[in-house]
Amino acid sequence: MQLVSYRGPSMAGGVSGAFSSLWNCMMPEMDSWCYMDGAAITQMSRRGESVIDSMPQYIIDGHYNFCNSFIWPVMHDMPERVDYIAHDRALYREFNRLLADAIKTARKPRAQFVQDYQLALIPGLIASSGYPSMIFWHIPWPKHVAAMHVPPIVELVRSMIKCDVVGFHTAEYADNFRQFAMAHIPELRNGRLSMPQLAVRPLGINNDSWSLNAAAKMHLFDTPQLVGLDRKQIILSVERADYTKGVLERMDAIRAFFNKYEHLRDKVSFVQVCGKTRPGLRHFDAYWKELEAAEAALRVEFDLDKNGVNGEFRPLVWLKDPLKPTHLSLLYRDAAAMLVNPIRDGLNLTAKEFVLTQTKNAAPLLLSRGAGSFEEMGRYSLEVKPDSPGQVAHTINRALAMGDAEKRYRHRKLVRAMESNTLQDWWMSFVEDRQLAVKRS
């Protein structure tokens, strides 16, 4: 089975990092991997890497714009953030067509495991050539889609239902997809087309690698921005500067926390690893400016110098550059709590990474229902509500005051959940789906 993804193994972290781990583990039936490497359509097999074809930059750019300015906000139920440009939609189609053509010419027909919204048209484009496929949708599927946005989404769905299996992180996302498809594709309602198997399979992570990273005998607090934080309790957050992640809402919560719990000002600091994302797209650029303005407002309100310090008081340390996995593991490991407060998020793997690095402290996880991982992890986390700064502040204080016995109990339950759904388990579940589909045919 060939894995097909937008990004390849050169991209660190997140979903690409997960696929790299799977590839390195020599998982059954993963015999090749097709992906974009810059403008090159690249295929990696166990014998090495080769370039199948290349793509003009204007097609790559238009595809990128349609993915991030249209599909992304629609799927995250944020219609006010949507920019629809018909020309970009046409280039999205062309991008998928060129990649599908490369897949068909590279090797004889065989199963393709397609990843995510960037490549949603590929299953439909390869079906007529005898290529069976599956697709995994890594972001949410919304309960409602505005009428003006329905036609482009129907086009994606008509391709996706050509798959044997369509995978989602949560039952909610799968149910929303089913309802949308039944409402907008008449052939499903009258029986001329059949709904593919909808599989609810939240993505796991490589448990061993994160646990090993956290066990490293290294010290992170000698880096310039983190000097002195070993004397404080750190509330950590890790994400991109994306309007779905609740970063702006968290800054309101930080203000509320230090105004309510002034006695903790010299004892607690919030650290966010949060870099700029999707530069050049207006809603993302505007959000970055909002975040910078919010940070500046914190400086004024708390009388901070240019480095964000007022004596021993450092309310927010903002790391804008990405960290290596080993360094990120150390931050996870030494944090007093992890705050994951998206408004709407596909899964949020950072919550899982944090849990597996808590080899010493069993520090609590604070999680909003907006994270897809809440379905797996919410019961033993502390729930936060991004739209309520006071509630978030109160819950942070509760986490800091939590006794060791409760921390260990919650952490033990979370680890068991991670152990019951590893990254390798996720892959093998789709291998089994593929084998069943072959038997049925």
Residue pairs with C-beta under 8 A, 6 or more apart in sequence:
1 29
1 30
1 31
1 110
1 111
1 112
1 113
1 431
1 434
2 31
2 32
2 33
2 34
2 43
2 103
2 107
2 110
2 111
2 112
2 113
3 19
3 22
3 23
3 30
3 32
3 33
3 34
3 113
3 115
4 33
4 34
4 35
4 99
4 103
4 112
4 113
4 114
4 115
4 119
4 122
5 15
5 16
5 19
5 33
5 34
5 35
5 114
5 115
5 116
5 119
6 35
6 36
6 115
6 116
6 118
6 119
7 15
7 16
7 35
7 36
8 16
8 33
8 35
8 36
8 37
8 42
8 44
9 16
9 19
9 20
9 23
9 33
9 35
9 44
10 37
11 17
12 322
12 325
13 322
13 325
14 349
15 115
15 116
15 138
15 203
15 349
17 325
18 203
18 205
18 206
18 349
18 423
19 33
19 115
21 206
21 209
21 423
22 30
22 423
22 424
22 427
23 30
23 33
23 44
25 424
27 424
27 427
27 428
27 431
28 428
28 431
29 431
29 434
30 427
31 45
31 46
32 43
32 44
32 45
32 46
32 107
33 43
33 44
33 45
34 41
34 42
34 43
34 44
34 52
34 99
34 102
34 103
34 106
34 112
35 42
35 44
36 42
36 55
36 60
36 99
37 51
39 54
39 55
39 56
39 57
39 60
40 51
40 53
40 54
40 55
41 51
41 52
41 53
41 54
41 55
41 98
41 99
41 102
42 49
42 50
42 51
42 52
43 49
43 50
43 51
43 52
43 106
44 50
52 102
52 105
52 106
53 98
53 101
53 102
55 95
55 98
55 99
58 91
59 91
59 94
59 95
59 98
60 95
61 91
62 87
62 88
62 90
62 91
62 92
62 94
62 95
63 88
63 91
63 92
63 94
63 95
63 96
63 118
65 85
65 88
65 91
65 281
66 85
66 88
66 89
66 91
66 92
67 92
67 117
67 118
68 278
68 281
68 284
69 82
69 83
69 84
69 85
69 88
69 281
69 282
69 283
70 82
70 83
70 84
70 85
70 88
70 89
70 149
70 152
71 117
71 152
71 156
72 117
72 139
72 244
73 79
73 80
73 81
73 82
73 283
74 82
74 142
74 145
74 146
74 149
74 153
75 117
75 139
75 140
75 141
75 142
76 139
76 140
76 142
76 244
76 343
76 344
77 140
77 142
77 143
77 144
77 344
78 243
78 244
78 344
79 146
79 149
81 243
81 283
82 146
82 149
83 282
83 283
84 148
84 149
84 152
89 152
92 121
93 121
96 119
96 120
96 121
96 122
96 125
97 121
97 125
99 119
99 122
100 121
100 122
100 125
100 126
103 112
103 122
103 126
103 131
104 126
104 129
104 131
109 129
109 130
109 131
110 131
110 132
111 131
111 132
111 133
111 134
111 434
112 122
112 123
112 126
112 131
112 132
112 133
112 134
113 133
113 134
113 135
113 136
113 430
114 120
114 122
114 123
114 133
114 134
114 135
114 136
114 163
115 135
115 136
115 138
116 135
116 136
116 137
116 138
116 139
117 137
117 138
117 139
117 156
119 135
120 135
120 156
120 159
120 160
121 155
121 156
121 159
122 133
122 159
123 133
123 135
123 159
123 160
123 162
123 163
124 158
124 159
124 160
124 162
125 159
126 133
127 133
127 162
132 164
132 434
132 437
132 441
133 162
133 163
133 164
134 163
134 164
134 165
134 166
134 167
134 430
134 433
134 434
135 160
135 163
135 165
135 166
135 167
136 166
136 167
136 168
136 201
136 203
136 430
137 160
137 166
137 167
137 168
137 169
137 173
137 177
138 169
138 203
138 346
138 347
139 346
140 172
140 173
140 176
140 344
140 345
140 346
140 372
141 168
141 173
141 174
141 176
141 177
141 180
142 176
143 172
143 176
143 179
145 153
145 180
150 184
153 180
153 184
154 184
154 185
157 177
157 180
157 181
157 184
157 185
158 185
160 166
160 196
161 181
161 185
161 188
161 193
161 195
161 196
162 196
163 196
164 196
164 197
164 433
164 434
164 437
165 196
165 197
165 198
165 199
165 430
165 433
165 434
165 437
166 174
166 177
166 196
166 197
166 198
166 199
167 198
167 199
167 200
167 201
167 430
168 174
168 177
168 198
168 199
168 200
168 201
169 200
169 201
169 202
169 203
169 346
169 347
169 372
169 373
169 375
170 200
170 202
170 372
170 375
171 200
171 375
172 375
173 200
173 372
174 198
174 199
174 200
177 198
178 195
178 198
181 188
181 195
182 188
182 189
182 195
185 193
187 193
188 194
188 195
197 433
197 437
199 429
199 430
199 433
201 426
201 429
201 430
202 347
202 372
202 373
202 375
202 376
202 421
202 426
203 347
203 349
203 423
203 426
204 352
204 418
204 421
204 422
204 423
204 424
204 425
204 426
205 349
205 352
205 353
205 356
205 418
205 422
205 423
206 422
206 423
207 356
207 418
207 419
207 422
207 423
209 325
210 325
210 329
210 332
210 353
210 356
210 357
211 356
211 357
211 359
213 325
213 326
213 328
213 329
213 330
213 357
214 329
214 330
214 332
214 333
214 356
214 357
214 358
214 359
215 359
216 326
216 329
216 330
218 326
218 330
219 230
219 330
220 226
220 327
220 330
220 331
220 334
221 227
221 228
221 229
221 230
225 317
225 319
226 271
226 317
228 314
229 269
229 271
229 314
229 317
230 334
232 266
232 267
232 268
232 269
232 314
233 267
233 268
233 269
233 336
233 337
233 400
234 268
234 269
234 270
234 271
234 331
234 334
234 335
234 336
235 268
235 269
235 270
235 271
235 335
235 336
235 337
235 338
235 339
235 396
236 270
236 271
236 272
236 273
236 331
236 332
236 335
236 337
236 338
236 339
236 354
237 247
237 250
237 270
237 271
237 272
237 273
237 274
237 338
237 339
237 340
237 341
238 272
238 273
238 274
238 328
238 331
238 350
239 245
239 247
239 272
239 273
239 274
239 340
239 342
239 348
239 350
240 274
240 275
240 276
240 277
241 247
241 274
241 275
241 276
241 277
241 284
241 287
241 288
241 291
242 277
242 278
242 284
242 287
243 283
243 284
243 287
243 343
244 342
244 343
244 344
244 345
244 370
245 341
245 342
245 343
245 345
246 341
246 342
246 343
246 368
246 370
246 386
247 272
247 274
247 291
248 287
248 290
248 291
248 294
249 341
249 343
249 386
249 387
249 389
249 392
250 270
250 272
250 339
250 341
250 386
250 392
251 291
251 294
251 295
251 298
251 316
252 294
252 389
253 341
253 384
253 386
253 389
253 392
253 393
253 396
254 270
254 298
254 315
254 316
255 298
255 301
255 389
256 389
256 390
256 392
256 393
257 264
257 268
257 392
257 393
257 396
257 397
258 264
258 265
258 302
258 315
260 390
260 393
260 394
260 397
261 268
261 393
261 397
264 397
264 400
265 312
265 313
265 315
266 311
266 312
266 313
268 336
268 400
269 314
269 315
269 316
269 317
270 315
270 316
270 317
270 339
271 316
271 317
271 319
271 331
271 335
272 316
272 317
272 318
272 319
273 319
273 322
273 323
273 328
273 331
274 291
274 318
274 319
274 320
275 320
275 321
275 322
276 284
276 288
276 320
277 284
278 284
279 285
295 308
295 316
295 318
298 304
298 308
298 315
298 316
299 305
299 306
299 308
302 310
302 313
302 315
303 310
304 310
304 313
304 315
308 314
308 315
308 316
308 317
308 318
323 331
328 353
329 353
329 357
332 338
332 353
332 354
332 357
332 358
333 357
333 358
333 359
333 360
333 361
334 361
335 354
335 361
335 363
336 361
336 363
336 399
336 400
337 363
337 364
337 365
337 366
337 396
337 399
337 400
338 350
338 351
338 354
338 363
338 364
338 365
338 366
339 366
339 384
339 392
339 396
340 348
340 350
340 351
340 354
340 365
340 366
340 367
340 368
340 371
340 373
341 366
341 367
341 368
341 370
341 384
341 386
341 392
342 348
342 368
342 370
342 371
342 386
343 368
343 370
343 386
343 387
344 370
345 370
345 371
345 372
346 372
347 371
347 372
347 373
348 371
348 372
348 373
349 373
351 365
351 367
351 371
351 373
351 377
351 381
352 373
352 377
352 418
354 363
354 365
355 365
355 377
355 411
355 414
355 415
355 418
356 415
356 418
358 411
361 407
362 404
362 407
362 408
362 410
362 411
362 412
363 399
363 407
363 411
364 381
364 382
364 399
364 402
364 407
364 410
364 411
365 377
365 380
365 381
365 382
365 410
365 414
366 381
366 382
366 383
366 384
366 392
366 395
366 396
366 399
367 373
367 374
367 377
367 378
367 381
367 382
367 383
367 384
368 374
368 383
368 384
368 385
368 386
369 378
369 383
369 385
370 386
374 381
374 383
376 417
376 421
377 414
377 417
379 413
380 409
380 410
380 411
380 413
380 414
380 417
381 410
381 414
382 395
382 398
382 399
383 395
384 391
384 392
384 395
384 396
385 391
385 392
386 392
